[in-house]
């Protein structure tokens, strides 16, 4: 069996996926540009942890996959036969400030990965989509068959575009691929711009936390280990080119799945749980709704449960406790 390419390997989910794959004996090739969207020191620490755990089984090339030549050079001679494409410009709010970064990473970069998959004739391409594609959908829970034609952020629009580009390549070239719509992933080694990190940092520092929409929001918080289990299951189970409709409606070998906890939690409940894990009370600064945000996310995971045996196991209390323990150790807070 050949190597697995993991794009965005120094990122939150990419790090954990590479770790899981290497732990089961895979050779993992990563690519990441260590961009400064958040502190690159955290990304370097993730790569150092991978090197310490797995040695030469994991290799990361520091390059931008939106540069087609750099991407091709990163995998040349490495025997890559499967791809997990997790690299992207993340964040809903940042897309209001720097839309060009999303066009480059999420559109040009995704196309480059599709072209690479075509040239390598990969056995499976798993790529990250997002629950944000559902926009202001009022029908709950969110189902992969729902119409997702009204994104409320540019980030969401780029992820929808990635799904459409992937569908065209699956149709034209019969490339097997699976898109995964992630729902609010959190856990150790997470991103500093996400709510669990922001709230934990502020509570431990005795600073106010900004609670948007005055706390009248709910999220399908999904623990990183559960997400990784779903990603690896999708990698191991490429959709068949059998003319049968896949989740998401494709007649090509292209499937879409929701990966979420399927148990939305109110934002206030998340804060309560972080307070308990930190042993301190939060100072809550109630703010209005932010542009690009949605009030509620809720994943229907019936397709993923059936096809990928996806069954989240980690509840919010356990997951947050593990994150806070990691955060204290990493930051010394």
N, C-alpha and C positions, 0 to 999 in steps of 0.2 A: 504494500500500500504506500502511496506517495505522501508528500507533505501537505499540510493545511496552511494556507495563507490566511492570516488574521489581520485585517486592516484596522487601524486605530488601536493597536495592541497596548499602547501605553495609557489608553483611556480606561474608564471605570469598568464597563462590561467587557471590553476587549482583554483587559488584564485577567479577569476571572475566567473567561473562556479559554484563553491560552493556558492558564494554570491547570484547568480541568483536563484539557486535551493532552498536555504534556504528562500529567499524572497518570494517564491511562496508556502512555507509551507512544503517543504521536510525536512526529517531528513537526514543529511549528515555526513558520516563517512569519514575522510581523513586519508591518510598515507603519510608521507614525512620524509626523513632522514636529511633534512636541510644540505645537503653536501656543502662544501665550494667552489664549482665551481664559484660562486660569493658570495658576502658578505651575510652570513646567517642572519645578522641583518635585511635586507630587507624582508627576508622570515618570520622572527619572527614578523615584523611589519604587514605583511599581515594577519598572524594568529591572531594577537591582534585585527586588524580591524574586522575580522570575528566574533571574540568573543564578541566585543563591539556591533556589529549590531544584532547578532542572538542568543547570549547566548548558552544555552544547545542544541539548534537545530543543531549546528555544533560541531563536536568533531574530533580532529586530534591526531593520534597516531604517535609519533616520532619513526620511524623504517624504515628499508630498505626493500622495496618489492622484491628486488633480493634475500632476505633471505626468503625462502618459509615458514618456521616456524613462523617467525615474521609477515608475511602477514596474515597467517591463524589466529594467535592470535589477530591481530588487529581487525578482523571482527567477532570474535567468539561471538555469542549471540546477535549480533547487528541487525539481521533481514535483511541483505543486499539482495536485489533481482535484483539490477541493478548496473552496473559498468561504470564509466567514467574513462578510463585509460589514464591519461595525463602525468604521471611521466616518465621521460627519461633523459638520458644524452644528453643535447642539444649542438648545436654549430658545425658548419662545420670545422672551423679552429682548434678548440681544439682536434678534432678527429685525426689530424696529430701528436699531441703531446702525447696523452694518449689514444691509441686505446682500451686498456683493460677496461677502464671505460665504453665504449660503448658496449662491449661484455657483461659485467655484467648487466648494467641497461637495455639496449635495447633488448638484446637477452634472457638472463636468466630471467630477470625481467618480460619481456613480456610473456614468457612461464609460469612463476608462476601465472600471472594474468589469463591466459587461463585455467590453471588447477583449479584455484579458481572458475572461472565461471562455469567450468564443475561440480565441487563438489557442488556448490550452485544451479546449474540449473537456472542460471540467466535469466531473461526475456529479457534483452538486455545488450550488451557490446559495448560501443562506445570507440574507441581508436584513439590516435593521430598518423597519419602518417605525411608526409611532402611533400611539392612541390619539395624538393631536389631529390625525387625518379626519376624525369624526366631527371636528369643529363643534358647532353648537347643537349637535344632534340631540333631540328631545326624547327619542325612543331609547329606553333602557331595558336591559343592558345593551351595550354596543355589539353589533354582530358584523362579521366580516362581509356579509351580503348587503349591509346597509349602503345606501348612496352616500358617498363622501365627496361631494362636489362643491362644498361651500366652506373652505378652510377659513379660519379666523386669524391666521398668522401666516407669514411667508414661510416660516419653518415647516408648518403643516403642508403648505402647498408644494414645497420641494419634496417632501416625503411621499405625497400622492404622486408626484411626477416620477419619482423613483419606481413606484409600483407600476406605472404605465410603461415606462421604458423597459422594465423587466419583462412585462407581458409581451411586448413586441419582440424582444430577443428570444423568449421562450417559444413564441409562435414561429418566428422566421428560422431559427437555428436549432430548435428542439432541445435547447439547453435546460436541464432540470434546475429549478430554483424555487426557493421558499422565502417569502417575505414575512417578517414577524413584527407585529404591532405591539411594542412594549408599553406597559402601563406603569408609570411612576416607579422606576426601579430605585432601590436604596440599599445600603448596607456598607460594611467595611470597605475602605479604599474608594468611597464614593466621591462625587463631584462637589466642590465647595459652593457652587451656585444653586444647589438643590435644597429643598425645604428642611430636610432632616439635618443636614450639616449646618445650615444657617441658624436654625432654631437652637441646636445643641451648642454651637459656639457662643451665641448671644446669652443663653441661659447660664452657661458656666462662667461667662464674663460679667454677669449681672447687668447686661445691656437690654434695651427693649427689643422685641421682635415685631416685625411688620406682619400683620395678619390681614391679608387682602380679602376684599368683599366682606369685611367685618366678621370673618370666620365662617361665613355661610357657603362653604365649599366642601366637597368631598372628593377623595382620590382613592383609586384602586391601588394602594401601596403594595408593591411586589418585591419580596426579598431577593437579593442578588443570586443566591444559590438556586432558588427555584427557577429564575430566568435562565441561568446557565444550563440547568438540566433540560429546559425546553429547547435551547439553542442546539445543544449537542444531539438531542433526539431528532431535531429537524435535519441536522447534518447527516445523520445516519439513515434517514428515511427520505431520500429524494422522491418527489412525486413522479408517478409513472406516466409515460407518454402513451396513454391507452385510449384517448378519445373520450374519456369520462370526465365530467365536470369536477373541478377541484374546489375546495373552499375558496371563496372569492369569485367563483364563476368561470375560471379559465378552462378552456378545452385543451390547452397546451400543458406541458409539464411544469406548471407554475401554480403554487398554492400560497394562500395567505392565512395566517393564524393570529389570533389575539393571544398574547402571553400576559396574563394579569392574575391577581389574587382572587378575582371575582368576588370581592367583599369590600366595597368602598367604605372608607372611614371618614367621618367629619374631621375637618382641619383642627377643630378644638380637641377632639379625641387624640389626635397625633400629639398635640402640644402637651396634653395631660400625661401621655405615656413617656414623652421625653423628660418632662419634669420629674416623674417618678424614677426614671433611670439615672438622672443627674443628681437627684436628691435636693433640688432647688426649684423655686417657683419662677415662672416666667413673668416678665413685664410685657403685657400685650398692648401693642399700638395698633388699633383698628384702622384699616385703610380701605379705600374704595376698590372696586374691581379694577384690575390692570388690563389694558388693551391686549388682546391676543389670548387671554386666559379663558377657560371654560369653568362652569360652576361645578360640574360633576363628571367623573369618568367611572365606568363600570363595564368590565369585560365579560362578554359571553365566551366561555372557553370550551364549549361543547365539542367543536371541531378538533381543537388541540388535544382535548382529553381522549377523544376517540382515535385520532390518527397518530398522536405522539405520546400517548399515555401521560399527558401533562397533568399533574395533580399537585398544586402548591401545598407545601407542608408547614411554612413558617408564618406564624401570626405576628401581628404588629408589635406586641409586647416583647416577644423573644427577639425579633429582628432589630428593634430599636435598642434593646439592651446590648446586643452584640455590637451594634454600631457605636454606641456611646463608649463601651469598653475599648474598642479599637481607637476611637477618636482621642480619648484620654492618653492612650499609649503613644499615639503618633505625634500629638501636639504637646504633650506634657501638661495639658490643662487640668 
